[in-house]
Amino acid sequence: MTRLATIAAVTLVGTANAFTLPQNNMIASRSALFMADDKAPVERGVSMDQDGKSNVWAIEPKMEIENKSTEEKTGSALIAVGGLAIFGAIAAAALTNLPDPNQF
């Protein structure tokens, strides 16, 4: 019983860090990520014209193009359904052949 209590205590102490707030060590080193020159970082979608007025425009997201045809999608779906059916058949065979617990 003492061994079980020790293992449980070590496990609880080990998982205690999962519920603590992270340390903000990145704030101090964040300034090192920028270059040392005096230029301000350039933002995407913003520019300045000759008069000093800012121009702002929208940046459209990248388009995602589907590479698979409907035949490939159908084939993948059939393979997934077939795999699930085989898994179900194996599980059903294993569960129906379990020994009777009242026999022991």
VEXDO-593196 format. One line per field, with one value per atom (N, C-alpha, C, O): residue in three letters; x, y, z. Coordinates in nm, 2 decimals. Layout:
<recs>
res = ALA,... .
px = X,... .
py = Y,... .
pz = Z,... .
</recs>
This chain:
<recs>
res = MET,MET,MET,MET,THR,THR,THR,THR,ARG,ARG,ARG,ARG,LEU,LEU,LEU,LEU,ALA,ALA,ALA,ALA,THR,THR,THR,THR,ILE,ILE,ILE,ILE,ALA,ALA,ALA,ALA,ALA,ALA,ALA,ALA,VAL,VAL,VAL,VAL,THR,THR,THR,THR,LEU,LEU,LEU,LEU,VAL,VAL,VAL,VAL,GLY,GLY,GLY,GLY,THR,THR,THR,THR,ALA,ALA,ALA,ALA,ASN,ASN,ASN,ASN,ALA,ALA,ALA,ALA,PHE,PHE,PHE,PHE,THR,THR,THR,THR,LEU,LEU,LEU,LEU,PRO,PRO,PRO,PRO,GLN,GLN,GLN,GLN,ASN,ASN,ASN,ASN,ASN,ASN,ASN,ASN,MET,MET,MET,MET,ILE,ILE,ILE,ILE,ALA,ALA,ALA,ALA,SER,SER,SER,SER,ARG,ARG,ARG,ARG,SER,SER,SER,SER,ALA,ALA,ALA,ALA,LEU,LEU,LEU,LEU,PHE,PHE,PHE,PHE,MET,MET,MET,MET,ALA,ALA,ALA,ALA,ASP,ASP,ASP,ASP,ASP,ASP,ASP,ASP,LYS,LYS,LYS,LYS,ALA,ALA,ALA,ALA,PRO,PRO,PRO,PRO,VAL,VAL,VAL,VAL,GLU,GLU,GLU,GLU,ARG,ARG,ARG,ARG,GLY,GLY,GLY,GLY,VAL,VAL,VAL,VAL,SER,SER,SER,SER,MET,MET,MET,MET,ASP,ASP,ASP,ASP,GLN,GLN,GLN,GLN,ASP,ASP,ASP,ASP,GLY,GLY,GLY,GLY,LYS,LYS,LYS,LYS,SER,SER,SER,SER,ASN,ASN,ASN,ASN,VAL,VAL,VAL,VAL,TRP,TRP,TRP,TRP,ALA,ALA,ALA,ALA,ILE,ILE,ILE,ILE,GLU,GLU,GLU,GLU,PRO,PRO,PRO,PRO,LYS,LYS,LYS,LYS,MET,MET,MET,MET,GLU,GLU,GLU,GLU,ILE,ILE,ILE,ILE,GLU,GLU,GLU,GLU,ASN,ASN,ASN,ASN,LYS,LYS,LYS,LYS,SER,SER,SER,SER,THR,THR,THR,THR,GLU,GLU,GLU,GLU,GLU,GLU,GLU,GLU,LYS,LYS,LYS,LYS,THR,THR,THR,THR,GLY,GLY,GLY,GLY,SER,SER,SER,SER,ALA,ALA,ALA,ALA,LEU,LEU,LEU,LEU,ILE,ILE,ILE,ILE,ALA,ALA,ALA,ALA,VAL,VAL,VAL,VAL,GLY,GLY,GLY,GLY,GLY,GLY,GLY,GLY,LEU,LEU,LEU,LEU,ALA,ALA,ALA,ALA,ILE,ILE,ILE,ILE,PHE,PHE,PHE,PHE,GLY,GLY,GLY,GLY,ALA,ALA,ALA,ALA,ILE,ILE,ILE,ILE,ALA,ALA,ALA,ALA,ALA,ALA,ALA,ALA,ALA,ALA,ALA,ALA,ALA,ALA,ALA,ALA,LEU,LEU,LEU,LEU,THR,THR,THR,THR,ASN,ASN,ASN,ASN,LEU,LEU,LEU,LEU,PRO,PRO,PRO,PRO,ASP,ASP,ASP,ASP,PRO,PRO,PRO,PRO,ASN,ASN,ASN,ASN,GLN,GLN,GLN,GLN,PHE,PHE,PHE,PHE .
px = 0.08,0.00,0.09,0.05,0.20,0.29,0.35,0.36,0.38,0.44,0.33,0.37,0.21,0.10,0.09,0.07,0.09,0.08,0.19,0.18,0.31,0.43,0.42,0.45,0.38,0.37,0.26,0.28,0.15,0.04,0.09,0.06,0.17,0.22,0.31,0.31,0.40,0.50,0.43,0.46,0.32,0.24,0.17,0.17,0.11,0.04,0.14,0.11,0.26,0.36,0.40,0.43,0.42,0.47,0.37,0.41,0.24,0.14,0.10,0.02,0.15,0.11,0.16,0.09,0.27,0.32,0.22,0.23,0.14,0.05,-0.06,-0.12,-0.08,-0.19,-0.13,-0.21,0.00,0.05,0.06,0.07,0.07,0.09,0.23,0.32,0.24,0.38,0.46,0.40,0.59,0.67,0.69,0.71,0.69,0.71,0.85,0.89,0.93,1.07,1.09,1.20,1.00,1.01,1.00,1.05,0.95,0.94,1.08,1.10,1.17,1.30,1.38,1.46,1.36,1.44,1.37,1.42,1.25,1.18,1.25,1.24,1.32,1.39,1.50,1.55,1.56,1.67,1.62,1.71,1.50,1.45,1.45,1.45,1.45,1.45,1.59,1.69,1.61,1.74,1.78,1.70,1.91,1.96,1.95,1.98,1.92,1.91,1.79,1.70,1.78,1.68,1.55,1.46,1.54,1.42,1.31,1.33,1.19,1.07,1.03,1.05,0.98,0.94,0.82,0.73,0.83,0.73,0.61,0.63,0.49,0.37,0.32,0.33,0.26,0.20,0.06,-0.01,0.03,-0.09,-0.10,-0.20,0.02,0.02,0.14,0.25,0.12,0.23,0.21,0.10,0.31,0.30,0.32,0.41,0.24,0.27,0.36,0.41,0.37,0.47,0.43,0.51,0.30,0.25,0.25,0.22,0.29,0.29,0.16,0.15,0.07,-0.06,-0.04,0.03,-0.11,-0.10,-0.20,-0.32,-0.16,-0.25,-0.26,-0.16,-0.39,-0.41,-0.50,-0.60,-0.46,-0.54,-0.55,-0.47,-0.65,-0.67,-0.57,-0.54,-0.53,-0.45,-0.54,-0.59,-0.56,-0.64,-0.57,-0.45,-0.64,-0.58,-0.54,-0.60,-0.45,-0.41,-0.52,-0.59,-0.54,-0.65,-0.60,-0.48,-0.68,-0.64,-0.71,-0.83,-0.62,-0.67,-0.67,-0.57,-0.78,-0.79,-0.71,-0.73,-0.62,-0.54,-0.60,-0.56,-0.69,-0.75,-0.88,-0.96,-0.89,-1.01,-1.12,-1.09,-1.24,-1.35,-1.32,-1.37,-1.25,-1.22,-1.13,-1.15,-1.03,-0.93,-1.00,-0.98,-1.09,-1.17,-1.26,-1.27,-1.33,-1.41,-1.33,-1.37,-1.22,-1.13,-1.08,-1.08,-1.05,-1.00,-1.12,-1.10,-1.24,-1.35,-1.39,-1.42,-1.38,-1.40,-1.30,-1.33,-1.17,-1.07,-1.09,-1.08,-1.13,-1.16,-1.28,-1.27,-1.39,-1.51,-1.47,-1.51,-1.39,-1.35,-1.26,-1.28,-1.17,-1.09,-1.17,-1.15,-1.27,-1.36,-1.44,-1.46,-1.49,-1.56,-1.48,-1.52,-1.35,-1.26,-1.23,-1.23,-1.21,-1.19,-1.31,-1.29,-1.43,-1.55,-1.57,-1.61,-1.53,-1.55,-1.45,-1.48,-1.32,-1.22,-1.26,-1.25,-1.31,-1.36,-1.47,-1.48,-1.57,-1.69,-1.65,-1.70,-1.55,-1.51,-1.43,-1.45,-1.35,-1.28,-1.38,-1.36,-1.48,-1.57,-1.66,-1.70,-1.70,-1.79,-1.72,-1.79,-1.59,-1.52,-1.45,-1.36,-1.49,-1.43,-1.48,-1.59,-1.40,-1.44,-1.55,-1.56,-1.63,-1.73,-1.67,-1.60,-1.70,-1.64,-1.69,-1.63,-1.81,-1.87,-1.81,-1.83,-1.73,-1.67,-1.56,-1.53,-1.49,-1.37,-1.41,-1.32 .
py = -0.12,0.00,0.13,0.23,0.12,0.24,0.26,0.38,0.16,0.17,0.24,0.33,0.20,0.26,0.41,0.49,0.44,0.58,0.66,0.78,0.60,0.68,0.70,0.81,0.60,0.62,0.72,0.80,0.72,0.82,0.96,1.05,0.97,1.11,1.16,1.28,1.07,1.12,1.15,1.25,1.08,1.11,1.24,1.32,1.27,1.40,1.51,1.62,1.50,1.61,1.63,1.75,1.52,1.54,1.61,1.68,1.59,1.65,1.79,1.86,1.83,1.96,2.07,2.18,2.06,2.16,2.19,2.29,2.09,2.11,2.21,2.26,2.24,2.34,2.47,2.55,2.50,2.63,2.72,2.67,2.85,2.94,2.94,2.92,2.95,2.95,3.07,3.18,3.06,3.17,3.25,3.20,3.38,3.47,3.51,3.63,3.41,3.44,3.50,3.55,3.49,3.54,3.69,3.75,3.76,3.90,3.97,4.07,3.92,3.98,3.95,4.04,3.84,3.81,3.85,3.83,3.91,3.94,4.05,4.05,4.14,4.25,4.20,4.27,4.08,4.03,3.97,3.94,3.95,3.90,4.00,3.96,4.13,4.23,4.26,4.25,4.32,4.36,4.48,4.56,4.51,4.62,4.76,4.86,4.76,4.89,4.97,4.92,5.10,5.19,5.19,5.26,5.11,5.11,5.04,4.94,5.10,5.04,4.91,4.91,4.81,4.69,4.73,4.81,4.67,4.70,4.60,4.48,4.66,4.58,4.54,4.62,4.42,4.38,4.45,4.46,4.50,4.56,4.71,4.77,4.77,4.91,4.98,4.92,5.09,5.17,5.32,5.36,5.39,5.54,5.60,5.55,5.70,5.76,5.88,5.90,5.96,6.07,6.18,6.25,6.20,6.30,6.26,6.34,6.14,6.09,6.03,6.00,6.01,5.95,5.80,5.75,5.73,5.59,5.53,5.57,5.42,5.35,5.21,5.14,5.17,5.04,4.95,5.00,4.83,4.74,4.61,4.57,4.53,4.40,4.30,4.31,4.20,4.09,3.97,3.93,3.92,3.80,3.67,3.66,3.58,3.46,3.37,3.39,3.28,3.19,3.10,3.05,3.07,2.98,2.84,2.81,2.75,2.61,2.54,2.55,2.46,2.39,2.24,2.19,2.18,2.03,1.96,1.99,1.87,1.80,1.66,1.60,1.61,1.48,1.49,1.58,1.39,1.38,1.31,1.26,1.31,1.24,1.09,1.02,1.03,0.89,0.86,0.75,0.94,0.92,0.93,0.86,1.03,1.05,0.93,0.88,0.88,0.76,0.64,0.56,0.62,0.51,0.52,0.42,0.64,0.65,0.63,0.56,0.67,0.65,0.50,0.45,0.43,0.28,0.21,0.11,0.25,0.18,0.21,0.12,0.33,0.36,0.28,0.23,0.27,0.19,0.04,-0.02,-0.01,-0.15,-0.18,-0.28,-0.09,-0.10,-0.11,-0.18,-0.02,-0.01,-0.14,-0.19,-0.19,-0.32,-0.44,-0.52,-0.44,-0.55,-0.54,-0.64,-0.42,-0.40,-0.44,-0.51,-0.41,-0.45,-0.60,-0.65,-0.67,-0.81,-0.88,-0.97,-0.83,-0.89,-0.86,-0.95,-0.74,-0.71,-0.80,-0.85,-0.82,-0.90,-1.04,-1.11,-1.10,-1.23,-1.25,-1.35,-1.15,-1.16,-1.15,-1.22,-1.07,-1.05,-1.17,-1.20,-1.23,-1.34,-1.47,-1.56,-1.47,-1.59,-1.58,-1.65,-1.48,-1.46,-1.58,-1.63,-1.62,-1.73,-1.68,-1.56,-1.77,-1.74,-1.71,-1.80,-1.59,-1.56,-1.65,-1.66,-1.70,-1.79,-1.92,-2.00,-1.96,-2.09,-2.11,-2.22,-2.00,-2.01,-2.01,-2.01 .
pz = 0.00,0.00,0.00,-0.06,0.07,0.07,-0.06,-0.10,-0.14,-0.27,-0.36,-0.44,-0.35,-0.44,-0.40,-0.49,-0.27,-0.23,-0.28,-0.32,-0.28,-0.33,-0.48,-0.53,-0.55,-0.70,-0.73,-0.82,-0.66,-0.68,-0.65,-0.72,-0.54,-0.50,-0.61,-0.64,-0.66,-0.76,-0.89,-0.95,-0.92,-1.04,-1.03,-1.12,-0.91,-0.89,-0.89,-0.95,-0.84,-0.84,-0.98,-1.02,-1.06,-1.19,-1.28,-1.37,-1.26,-1.34,-1.29,-1.35,-1.18,-1.12,-1.21,-1.22,-1.28,-1.37,-1.49,-1.55,-1.52,-1.63,-1.61,-1.70,-1.48,-1.45,-1.40,-1.34,-1.41,-1.37,-1.49,-1.61,-1.47,-1.58,-1.63,-1.56,-1.76,-1.82,-1.78,-1.76,-1.77,-1.74,-1.87,-1.98,-1.85,-1.97,-1.99,-1.97,-2.03,-2.05,-2.19,-2.22,-2.28,-2.41,-2.42,-2.52,-2.32,-2.33,-2.33,-2.40,-2.25,-2.24,-2.37,-2.41,-2.43,-2.55,-2.68,-2.79,-2.67,-2.79,-2.87,-2.99,-2.80,-2.87,-2.95,-3.05,-2.92,-3.00,-3.13,-3.21,-3.15,-3.28,-3.39,-3.51,-3.36,-3.46,-3.50,-3.42,-3.62,-3.66,-3.59,-3.53,-3.58,-3.51,-3.57,-3.51,-3.70,-3.77,-3.73,-3.66,-3.76,-3.71,-3.79,-3.76,-3.90,-3.98,-3.90,-3.83,-3.92,-3.86,-3.94,-4.07,-3.88,-3.96,-4.06,-4.02,-4.17,-4.28,-4.26,-4.25,-4.25,-4.23,-4.37,-4.47,-4.38,-4.50,-4.52,-4.42,-4.63,-4.66,-4.63,-4.63,-4.60,-4.56,-4.64,-4.64,-4.70,-4.76,-4.74,-4.70,-4.77,-4.76,-4.90,-4.97,-4.93,-5.06,-5.05,-4.94,-5.15,-5.15,-5.06,-5.00,-5.03,-4.94,-4.80,-4.71,-4.77,-4.63,-4.58,-4.47,-4.68,-4.64,-4.65,-4.74,-4.56,-4.56,-4.65,-4.65,-4.72,-4.80,-4.74,-4.71,-4.72,-4.66,-4.75,-4.80,-4.77,-4.86,-4.80,-4.71,-4.84,-4.78,-4.84,-4.96,-4.76,-4.81,-4.81,-4.71,-4.93,-4.95,-4.91,-4.93,-4.84,-4.80,-4.93,-5.03,-4.91,-5.02,-5.05,-4.96,-5.17,-5.22,-5.20,-5.24,-5.15,-5.14,-5.26,-5.28,-5.33,-5.45,-5.42,-5.36,-5.45,-5.42,-5.53,-5.65,-5.49,-5.59,-5.62,-5.72,-5.54,-5.56,-5.64,-5.63,-5.73,-5.81,-5.73,-5.63,-5.79,-5.72,-5.71,-5.62,-5.81,-5.81,-5.70,-5.63,-5.67,-5.56,-5.43,-5.33,-5.42,-5.29,-5.27,-5.15,-5.37,-5.35,-5.31,-5.23,-5.38,-5.34,-5.20,-5.13,-5.15,-5.01,-4.92,-4.81,-4.95,-4.86,-4.86,-4.75,-4.97,-4.97,-4.89,-4.82,-4.90,-4.82,-4.67,-4.59,-4.63,-4.49,-4.44,-4.33,-4.52,-4.48,-4.47,-4.37,-4.56,-4.56,-4.44,-4.37,-4.40,-4.29,-4.16,-4.07,-4.15,-4.04,-4.02,-3.91,-4.14,-4.14,-4.09,-4.02,-4.14,-4.10,-3.95,-3.88,-3.90,-3.76,-3.68,-3.57,-3.72,-3.65,-3.65,-3.55,-3.76,-3.77,-3.67,-3.60,-3.67,-3.58,-3.43,-3.35,-3.40,-3.27,-3.23,-3.11,-3.32,-3.28,-3.26,-3.17,-3.35,-3.33,-3.20,-3.13,-3.16,-3.03,-2.91,-2.81,-2.92,-2.81,-2.79,-2.68,-2.90,-2.89,-2.84,-2.80,-2.85,-2.81,-2.67,-2.64,-2.60,-2.46,-2.37,-2.39,-2.28,-2.19,-2.09,-2.06,-2.04,-1.95,-1.81,-1.76,-1.75,-1.62,-1.51,-1.41,-1.53,-1.42,-1.42,-1.33,-1.52,-1.54,-1.44,-1.40,-1.40,-1.31,-1.17,-1.08 .
</recs>
